[in-house]
Amino acid sequence: MKRVLIVEDDLEIVHLLQIHLKDLGCEVFTETNGSVGLNRALNEDYDLIILDVMLPGMDGIELCQKIRANNVSSPIMMVTSRSEEIDKVLGLEVGADDYLTKPFSVREFIARVKAIFRRQKMDNLEHSMDNSTTLQFDALHIDIEMRKVLLEGEKVELSPKEFELLVLLSSNPGKSYDRSKLLNLIWGYDFHGYEHTVNSHINRLRSKIEPDMGKPKYILTTWGVGYKFNEELVKA
């Protein structure tokens, strides 16, 4: 059973989301205060966290940022009545995986939730993996099927998007991807125009796996293009 945390202070919205999530077979937990929601997000495991932007105690942007800063890898969906582009950009850049603006249709909400759960299974990655489910590059070990990353034998906590970026790049060493291509492959065409989101996620990913952020070993910048995984780490 999927565990979902909703942090939303509009009780009508909470009730609506609860009904449809339970119809999907989810166990639903709710909080109306951002600070209390943060405590739950950091101390319990969830398959999905749904955050409103405007919250008492702590707003959803800061809440999302703190969740990711504490290496919680649960998918995060932002839901808000604020439609300004800056809110959407900030939400994605601090680590949200999806974004819905109120009012939204129940059908769209259900479709987005199902898509997040499907992506968790990683059944159909849009890249070649040579029929391998594990990748090894020096001290970095990537288990695609188990969605687990180890560095020097220690587990690395990655958000869903960080993990998908790492798997995509590491499965195709030496291949350069521009930001628009990465955005389309990892986030989907709905997020066209948010290329800076890629930069933010790459920086967070690097901070977790690179021995020296100033001289990346695994994820390299292809100047004037985008990013690639270091092909020199592939064993002959």
FIKERO-789140 format. One record per residue: residue in three letters; y, z, x of N, C-alpha, C in turn. Coordinates in steps of 0.2 Angstrom, whole numbers, plus 5000, padded with zeros to 4 digits. Each point is the difference from the previous one (the first is absolute). Layout:
(marvo 'Ala',(Y,Z,X),(Y,Z,X),(Y,Z,X));
...
***
This chain:
(marvo 'Met',(4994,5000,5004),(5006,5000,4996),(5006,5000,5004));
(marvo 'Lys',(5005,4996,4999),(5006,4999,5004),(5005,5006,4998));
(marvo 'Arg',(5003,5003,5005),(5005,5005,4999),(5007,4998,5001));
(marvo 'Val',(5004,5001,4995),(5007,4997,5000),(5005,5006,4999));
(marvo 'Leu',(5005,5000,5004),(5005,5005,4999),(5006,4996,4998));
(marvo 'Ile',(5003,5003,4994),(5007,4997,4998),(5005,5005,5001));
(marvo 'Val',(5005,4998,5003),(5006,5005,5001),(5006,4996,4996));
(marvo 'Glu',(5001,5003,4994),(5005,4996,4996),(5003,5006,4995));
(marvo 'Asp',(5006,5000,4999),(5003,5005,4995),(5001,4998,4993));
(marvo 'Asp',(4999,4993,4999),(5000,4998,4993),(4994,5001,4997));
(marvo 'Leu',(4999,5005,4995),(4994,5002,4998),(4997,4994,4995));
(marvo 'Glu',(5004,4996,4997),(4997,4995,4996),(4997,4995,5005));
(marvo 'Ile',(5003,4998,5005),(4997,4995,5005),(4993,5003,5003));
(marvo 'Val',(5000,5007,5001),(4994,5003,5003),(4995,5000,4995));
(marvo 'His',(5001,5001,4994),(4995,5000,4995),(4997,4993,4999));
(marvo 'Leu',(5005,4995,5000),(4997,4993,5000),(4996,4998,5006));
(marvo 'Leu',(5002,5001,5006),(4996,4999,5006),(4993,5003,5000));
(marvo 'Gln',(5000,5007,4997),(4994,5004,5000),(4995,4996,4996));
(marvo 'Ile',(5002,4998,4994),(4996,4997,4995),(4996,4994,5003));
(marvo 'His',(5004,4996,5003),(4997,4993,5003),(4996,5001,5006));
(marvo 'Leu',(5002,5005,5004),(4996,5002,5006),(4994,5003,4998));
(marvo 'Lys',(5000,5004,4995),(4993,5003,4998),(4996,4995,4997));
(marvo 'Asp',(5003,4995,4997),(4996,4994,4997),(4997,4996,5006));
(marvo 'Leu',(5003,5000,5006),(4997,4997,5005),(4995,5005,5004));
(marvo 'Gly',(4998,5005,4997),(4996,5005,5003),(5002,5005,5006));
(marvo 'Cys',(5007,5000,5000),(5003,5004,5005),(5001,5008,4998));
(marvo 'Glu',(5000,5004,5005),(5002,5007,4999),(5007,5001,5002));
(marvo 'Val',(5004,5002,4995),(5007,5000,5001),(5003,5007,5001));
(marvo 'Phe',(5005,5000,5005),(5003,5007,5001),(5008,4998,5000));
(marvo 'Thr',(5004,5004,4997),(5007,4999,4999),(5004,5006,5003));
(marvo 'Glu',(5006,4998,5002),(5005,5004,5002),(5007,4997,4998));
(marvo 'Thr',(5005,5005,4998),(5007,4997,4998),(5005,5001,5006));
(marvo 'Asn',(4998,5004,5005),(5005,5002,5005),(4998,4997,5007));
(marvo 'Gly',(5004,4996,5004),(4999,4997,5006),(4997,5005,5005));
(marvo 'Ser',(5003,5006,5001),(4998,5004,5005),(4993,5003,4999));
(marvo 'Val',(4998,5001,4993),(4993,5002,4998),(4996,4995,5001));
(marvo 'Gly',(5002,4994,4998),(4996,4994,5001),(4998,4999,5007));
(marvo 'Leu',(5004,5001,5005),(4999,4999,5007),(4995,5005,5002));
(marvo 'Asn',(5000,5006,4998),(4995,5005,5002),(4993,4998,4998));
(marvo 'Arg',(5000,4997,4994),(4993,4998,4997),(4998,4994,5004));
(marvo 'Ala',(5004,4995,5002),(4998,4994,5003),(4998,5001,5007));
(marvo 'Leu',(5003,5006,5003),(4998,5001,5007),(4993,5005,5001));
(marvo 'Asn',(4999,5003,4994),(4994,5005,5000),(4994,4998,4996));
(marvo 'Glu',(5000,4994,4997),(4995,4998,4996),(4999,4992,5001));
(marvo 'Asp',(4994,4998,4999),(4998,4993,5001),(5001,4996,4993));
(marvo 'Tyr',(5004,4994,5001),(5000,4996,4994),(4999,4992,5002));
(marvo 'Asp',(4998,4997,4995),(4998,4992,5001),(5007,4996,4998));
(marvo 'Leu',(5005,5003,4997),(5006,4997,4998),(5005,5006,4999));
(marvo 'Ile',(5006,4999,5003),(5006,5004,4998),(5005,4996,4997));
(marvo 'Ile',(5003,5002,4994),(5005,4996,4996),(5006,5005,5000));
(marvo 'Leu',(5006,4997,5003),(5006,5004,5001),(5006,4997,4996));
(marvo 'Asp',(5003,5004,4997),(5007,4998,4997),(5005,5000,5006));
(marvo 'Val',(5005,4996,4999),(5005,5001,5005),(5005,5006,4999));
(marvo 'Met',(5002,5001,4994),(5005,5005,4998),(4996,5006,4998));
(marvo 'Leu',(5000,5005,5004),(4996,5006,4999),(5004,5006,5001));
(marvo 'Pro',(4999,5006,4997),(5003,5006,5002),(4996,5003,5006));
(marvo 'Gly',(5003,5004,5004),(4997,5003,5006),(5000,4995,5006));
(marvo 'Met',(4998,4994,4999),(5000,4995,5006),(4999,4993,4997));
(marvo 'Asp',(5004,4995,5002),(5000,4994,4997),(4994,4996,5002));
(marvo 'Gly',(4998,4995,4997),(4993,4996,5001),(5000,4997,5007));
(marvo 'Ile',(5006,4998,5002),(5001,4996,5007),(4998,5005,5005));
(marvo 'Glu',(5003,5006,5000),(4999,5005,5005),(4993,5003,5000));
(marvo 'Leu',(4998,5000,4993),(4993,5003,4999),(4995,4995,5004));
(marvo 'Cys',(5001,4994,4998),(4995,4995,5003),(5001,5000,5008));
(marvo 'Gln',(5006,5000,5003),(5001,5001,5007),(4996,5006,5003));
(marvo 'Lys',(5000,5005,4997),(4997,5006,5002),(4992,5000,5000));
(marvo 'Ile',(4998,4997,4994),(4993,4999,5000),(4997,4996,5005));
(marvo 'Arg',(5004,4994,5002),(4997,4996,5005),(5001,5003,5007));
(marvo 'Ala',(5006,5004,5001),(5001,5004,5006),(4994,5005,5002));
(marvo 'Asn',(4997,5002,4994),(4994,5005,5001),(4994,4996,5000));
(marvo 'Asn',(5000,4993,5001),(4994,4996,5001),(4995,5001,4994));
(marvo 'Val',(5003,5000,4994),(4996,4999,4994),(4999,4993,4999));
(marvo 'Ser',(4994,4998,4999),(4999,4992,5000),(4999,4998,4993));
(marvo 'Ser',(5000,5004,4995),(4999,4998,4993),(5005,4995,4998));
(marvo 'Pro',(4998,4995,4996),(5005,4994,4998),(5006,5004,4995));
(marvo 'Ile',(5006,4997,5001),(5005,5003,4996),(5004,4995,4996));
(marvo 'Met',(5000,5001,4994),(5004,4995,4995),(5007,5004,4998));
(marvo 'Met',(5005,4996,5001),(5007,5003,4998),(5001,4997,4993));
(marvo 'Val',(5002,5005,4995),(5002,4998,4994),(5007,5003,4998));
(marvo 'Thr',(5005,4995,4998),(5006,5003,4999),(5004,4996,4995));
(marvo 'Ser',(5005,5003,4997),(5005,4996,4996),(5005,4997,5004));
(marvo 'Arg',(5001,5001,5006),(5005,4998,5004),(4998,4993,5003));
(marvo 'Ser',(5004,4995,4999),(4998,4993,5002),(5003,4997,5006));
(marvo 'Glu',(5005,5004,5003),(5003,4997,5006),(4996,4998,5005));
(marvo 'Glu',(5001,4995,5003),(4996,4997,5006),(4999,5005,5005));
(marvo 'Ile',(5005,5004,5002),(5000,5005,5005),(4995,5005,4999));
(marvo 'Asp',(4999,5002,4994),(4994,5005,4998),(4993,4997,5002));
(marvo 'Lys',(4999,4994,4998),(4994,4997,5001),(4999,4999,5007));
(marvo 'Val',(5005,4998,5004),(4999,4999,5007),(4998,5006,5003));
(marvo 'Leu',(5004,5006,4999),(4999,5006,5003),(4993,5003,4998));
(marvo 'Gly',(4998,4999,4994),(4993,5002,4998),(4995,4997,5004));
(marvo 'Leu',(5000,4994,5001),(4995,4996,5003),(5001,5002,5008));
(marvo 'Glu',(5006,5001,5002),(5000,5001,5008),(4998,5007,5002));
(marvo 'Val',(5000,5005,4995),(4998,5006,5002),(4993,5001,4999));
(marvo 'Gly',(4996,4995,4997),(4993,5000,5000),(4997,4999,4993));
(marvo 'Ala',(5004,4999,4995),(4997,4998,4993),(4996,4994,5000));
(marvo 'Asp',(4995,4999,4996),(4995,4994,5000),(5002,4996,4995));
(marvo 'Asp',(5003,5002,4995),(5002,4996,4994),(5006,5003,4996));
(marvo 'Tyr',(5003,4997,4996),(5006,5002,4997),(5001,4997,4993));
(marvo 'Leu',(5001,5004,4995),(5001,4998,4993),(5007,5003,4998));
(marvo 'Thr',(5004,4995,4996),(5006,5002,4997),(4999,5001,4993));
(marvo 'Lys',(5003,5006,4997),(5000,5001,4993),(5005,4996,4997));
(marvo 'Pro',(4999,4998,4994),(4994,5000,4996),(4995,4995,5002));
(marvo 'Phe',(4993,5002,5001),(4995,4995,5002),(4995,5000,4994));
(marvo 'Ser',(4996,4995,5000),(4995,4999,4995),(4994,5004,5002));
(marvo 'Val',(4996,5003,4995),(4994,5004,5002),(4995,4995,5003));
(marvo 'Arg',(5000,4994,4998),(4995,4995,5003),(5002,4999,5007));
(marvo 'Glu',(5006,4999,5002),(5002,4999,5007),(4998,5007,5004));
(marvo 'Phe',(5001,5006,4998),(4999,5006,5003),(4992,5000,5002));
(marvo 'Ile',(4996,4999,4995),(4993,5000,5000),(4998,4995,5006));
(marvo 'Ala',(5003,4994,4999),(4998,4994,5005),(5002,5003,5007));
(marvo 'Arg',(5005,5003,5001),(5002,5002,5007),(4996,5006,5002));
(marvo 'Val',(4998,5004,4996),(4995,5006,5002),(4993,4997,5002));
(marvo 'Lys',(4998,4995,4996),(4993,4997,5001),(5001,4996,5007));
(marvo 'Ala',(5005,4997,5001),(5001,4996,5007),(5000,5005,5006));
(marvo 'Ile',(5003,5006,4999),(5000,5005,5005),(4993,5002,5002));
(marvo 'Phe',(4996,5002,4994),(4993,5002,5001),(4996,4995,5003));
(marvo 'Arg',(5001,4993,4998),(4996,4995,5003),(5002,4999,5008));
(marvo 'Arg',(5006,5001,5001),(5002,4999,5008),(4997,5006,5004));
(marvo 'Gln',(4999,5006,4996),(4996,5005,5004),(4993,4999,5002));
(marvo 'Lys',(4997,4996,4996),(4993,4998,5002),(5000,4995,5006));
(marvo 'Met',(5005,4996,5001),(5001,4995,5005),(4994,4995,5000));
(marvo 'Asp',(4999,4998,4994),(4994,4995,4999),(5002,4993,5002));
(marvo 'Asn',(5006,4998,4999),(5002,4993,5002),(5007,5000,5004));
(marvo 'Leu',(4999,5002,5006),(5006,4999,5005),(5001,4993,5001));
(marvo 'Glu',(5007,4998,5000),(5002,4993,5001),(5000,4998,5007));
(marvo 'His',(4995,5001,5004),(4999,4998,5007),(4993,5000,5002));
(marvo 'Ser',(4998,4997,5005),(4993,5000,5003),(4999,5006,5004));
(marvo 'Met',(4994,5002,4999),(4998,5006,5004),(4993,4999,5003));
(marvo 'Asp',(4998,4994,5001),(4994,4998,5003),(4994,5004,4998));
(marvo 'Asn',(5000,5002,4993),(4994,5003,4997),(4999,5007,5004));
(marvo 'Ser',(5006,5003,5003),(4999,5006,5003),(5004,5005,4996));
(marvo 'Thr',(4997,5007,5000),(5004,5005,4996),(5003,5005,5005));
(marvo 'Thr',(4999,4999,5006),(5003,5005,5005),(5003,4995,5006));
(marvo 'Leu',(5006,5003,5002),(5003,4997,5006),(5002,5005,5005));
(marvo 'Gln',(4999,4998,5006),(5001,5005,5006),(5005,4997,5005));
(marvo 'Phe',(5005,5003,5002),(5005,4997,5005),(5002,5006,5004));
(marvo 'Asp',(4997,5001,5006),(5000,5006,5004),(4999,5006,4996));
(marvo 'Ala',(5006,5004,5000),(4999,5007,4997),(5001,5000,4992));
(marvo 'Leu',(5001,4994,4998),(5002,4999,4992),(4993,4997,4997));
(marvo 'His',(4998,5004,4995),(4994,4998,4996),(5002,4999,4993));
(marvo 'Ile',(4998,4995,4997),(5002,4998,4993),(4994,4999,4996));
(marvo 'Asp',(4998,5004,4995),(4995,4999,4996),(5002,4998,4993));
(marvo 'Ile',(5000,4993,4999),(5003,4997,4994),(4996,5003,4993));
(marvo 'Glu',(4994,5000,5000),(4996,5002,4994),(5002,5007,4998));
(marvo 'Met',(5000,5005,5005),(5002,5007,4999),(5007,5001,5000));
(marvo 'Arg',(5004,4995,5001),(5008,5001,5000),(5001,5006,5005));
(marvo 'Lys',(4998,5000,5006),(5001,5005,5005),(5002,4997,5006));
(marvo 'Val',(5005,5003,5003),(5002,4998,5007),(5000,5006,5005));
(marvo 'Leu',(4997,4999,5006),(5000,5006,5005),(5003,4997,5006));
(marvo 'Leu',(5004,5005,5003),(5003,4999,5006),(4998,5005,5005));
(marvo 'Glu',(4997,4998,5006),(4997,5005,5004),(4996,5005,4997));
(marvo 'Gly',(4996,4997,4995),(4995,5004,4996),(5003,5005,4995));
(marvo 'Glu',(5007,5000,4999),(5003,5004,4995),(5003,4996,4994));
(marvo 'Lys',(4999,5002,4994),(5001,4996,4994),(5008,4999,4999));
(marvo 'Val',(5002,4994,4998),(5007,4998,4999),(5001,4999,4993));
(marvo 'Glu',(5004,5004,4997),(5002,4999,4993),(5005,4995,4999));
(marvo 'Leu',(4998,4995,4996),(5004,4994,4999),(5001,4999,4992));
(marvo 'Ser',(5006,4998,4998),(5001,4998,4993),(4996,4994,4999));
(marvo 'Pro',(4999,4998,4993),(4996,4994,4999),(5003,4994,5003));
(marvo 'Lys',(5007,4999,4999),(5003,4994,5003),(4999,5000,5008));
(marvo 'Glu',(5001,5006,5003),(4999,5000,5007),(4993,4998,5002));
(marvo 'Phe',(4995,5002,4997),(4994,4999,5001),(4998,4992,4999));
(marvo 'Glu',(5003,4997,4995),(4999,4993,4999),(5004,4996,5005));
(marvo 'Leu',(5005,5002,5002),(5004,4997,5005),(4996,5000,5007));
(marvo 'Leu',(4997,5006,5001),(4996,5000,5007),(4994,4996,4999));
(marvo 'Val',(4997,5000,4995),(4993,4996,4999),(5002,4993,5000));
(marvo 'Leu',(5005,4997,4997),(5002,4993,5000),(5002,4998,5007));
(marvo 'Leu',(5004,5004,5004),(5002,4998,5006),(4994,5000,5005));
(marvo 'Ser',(4996,5006,5000),(4995,5001,5005),(4994,4995,4999));
(marvo 'Ser',(4999,4998,4994),(4995,4995,4998),(5001,4993,5003));
(marvo 'Asn',(5007,4999,5002),(5002,4993,5002),(5004,5001,5006));
(marvo 'Pro',(4997,5003,5006),(5004,5001,5006),(5003,4994,5003));
(marvo 'Gly',(5007,5001,5002),(5003,4994,5002),(5004,4996,4995));
(marvo 'Lys',(4998,5000,4994),(5003,4996,4995),(5007,5004,4998));
(marvo 'Ser',(5005,4996,5000),(5007,5003,4998),(5001,4999,4993));
(marvo 'Tyr',(5003,5005,4997),(5001,5000,4993),(5008,5001,4999));
(marvo 'Asp',(5003,4996,4996),(5007,5002,4999),(5001,5005,4994));
(marvo 'Arg',(5005,5003,5000),(5001,5005,4995),(4999,4998,4993));
(marvo 'Ser',(5002,4994,4998),(4999,4997,4993),(4993,5000,4999));
(marvo 'Lys',(4996,4997,5005),(4993,4999,4999),(4996,5007,4999));
(marvo 'Leu',(5002,5005,5004),(4997,5006,4999),(5002,5004,4994));
(marvo 'Leu',(5006,4999,4997),(5002,5002,4994),(4996,4997,4994));
(marvo 'Asn',(4999,4994,5001),(4996,4996,4994),(4993,5002,5001));
(marvo 'Leu',(4997,5001,5005),(4993,5002,5001),(4998,5007,4998));
(marvo 'Ile',(5005,5005,5002),(4998,5007,4999),(5003,5002,4994));
(marvo 'Trp',(5006,4998,4998),(5004,5003,4994),(4999,4995,4994));
(marvo 'Gly',(5000,4994,5001),(5000,4995,4995),(5006,4997,4999));
(marvo 'Tyr',(5000,4994,4996),(5006,4996,4999),(5006,5003,4996));
(marvo 'Asp',(4998,5006,4996),(5005,5003,4996),(5005,5003,5005));
(marvo 'Phe',(4999,5001,5006),(5004,5004,5004),(5004,4995,5005));
(marvo 'His',(5001,4994,4998),(5003,4995,5005),(5007,5002,5001));
(marvo 'Gly',(5003,5000,5006),(5006,5002,5001),(5001,5007,5003));
(marvo 'Tyr',(4994,5004,5001),(5000,5006,5003),(4997,5001,5007));
(marvo 'Glu',(5002,4995,5004),(4996,4999,5006),(5001,5006,5005));
(marvo 'His',(5006,5004,4999),(5001,5006,5004),(4995,5005,4998));
(marvo 'Thr',(4997,5000,4995),(4995,5005,4998),(4994,4999,5005));
(marvo 'Val',(4999,4994,5002),(4994,4999,5006),(5002,5004,5006));
(marvo 'Asn',(5007,4999,5002),(5002,5003,5006),(4999,5008,5000));
(marvo 'Ser',(5001,5003,4994),(5000,5007,4999),(4992,5002,5001));
(marvo 'His',(4996,4996,4997),(4993,5002,5000),(4997,4999,5007));
(marvo 'Ile',(5002,4995,5003),(4998,4998,5007),(5002,5006,5005));
(marvo 'Asn',(5006,5002,4999),(5002,5006,5004),(4996,5006,4999));
(marvo 'Arg',(4999,5002,4994),(4996,5006,4998),(4993,4999,5003));
(marvo 'Leu',(4997,4994,4999),(4993,4999,5003),(5000,5001,5007));
(marvo 'Arg',(5005,4997,5004),(5000,5000,5007),(5001,5008,5002));
(marvo 'Ser',(5004,5004,4996),(5001,5007,5002),(4994,5004,5000));
(marvo 'Lys',(4995,4997,4996),(4993,5003,4999),(4995,4998,5005));
(marvo 'Ile',(5000,4994,5003),(4995,4997,5004),(5002,4998,5007));
(marvo 'Glu',(5007,5000,5001),(5002,4997,5007),(5001,5006,5004));
(marvo 'Pro',(4997,5000,5007),(5001,5005,5004),(5008,5001,5002));
(marvo 'Asp',(5003,4994,5001),(5007,5000,5002),(5004,4995,4995));
(marvo 'Met',(5004,5003,4995),(5003,4995,4996),(5005,4995,5003));
(marvo 'Gly',(5002,5002,5006),(5005,4995,5004),(4996,4995,5003));
(marvo 'Lys',(4993,5000,5001),(4996,4995,5003),(4994,5000,4996));
(marvo 'Pro',(5000,4997,4994),(4994,4999,4995),(4994,4997,5004));
(marvo 'Lys',(4994,5003,4999),(4994,4997,5002),(4996,4996,4995));
(marvo 'Tyr',(5000,5002,4994),(4996,4997,4995),(5004,4995,4996));
(marvo 'Ile',(5005,5002,4997),(5004,4995,4996),(5007,4998,5003));
(marvo 'Leu',(5000,4994,5002),(5005,4997,5004),(5005,4996,4995));
(marvo 'Thr',(5006,5000,5003),(5005,4996,4996),(5000,4993,5003));
(marvo 'Thr',(5000,4995,4996),(5001,4993,5002),(5007,4998,4999));
(marvo 'Trp',(5004,5000,5005),(5007,5000,4999),(5002,4993,4996));
(marvo 'Gly',(5004,5001,4995),(5002,4994,4996),(4995,4998,4995));
(marvo 'Val',(4995,5004,5000),(4994,4998,4995),(4999,5006,4996));
(marvo 'Gly',(4996,5005,5003),(4998,5006,4996),(4996,5004,5004));
(marvo 'Tyr',(4993,5001,4998),(4996,5005,5004),(4993,4997,5001));
(marvo 'Lys',(4997,5002,5005),(4993,4998,5001),(4996,5006,5003));
(marvo 'Phe',(4993,5000,5000),(4996,5005,5003),(4999,4997,5007));
(marvo 'Asn',(5000,5005,5005),(4999,4998,5007),(4993,4997,5001));
(marvo 'Glu',(5000,4993,5002),(4993,4997,5001),(4997,5002,5006));
(marvo 'Glu',(5004,5002,5005),(4997,5002,5006),(4995,5006,5000));
(marvo 'Leu',(5000,5004,4994),(4996,5005,4999),(4993,4998,4998));
(marvo 'Val',(4999,4994,4998),(4994,4997,4998),(4995,5000,5006));
(marvo 'Lys',(4994,5003,4999),(4996,4999,5006),(4996,4993,5000));
(marvo 'Ala',(5000,4998,5006),(4997,4993,5001),(4993,5000,4998));
***
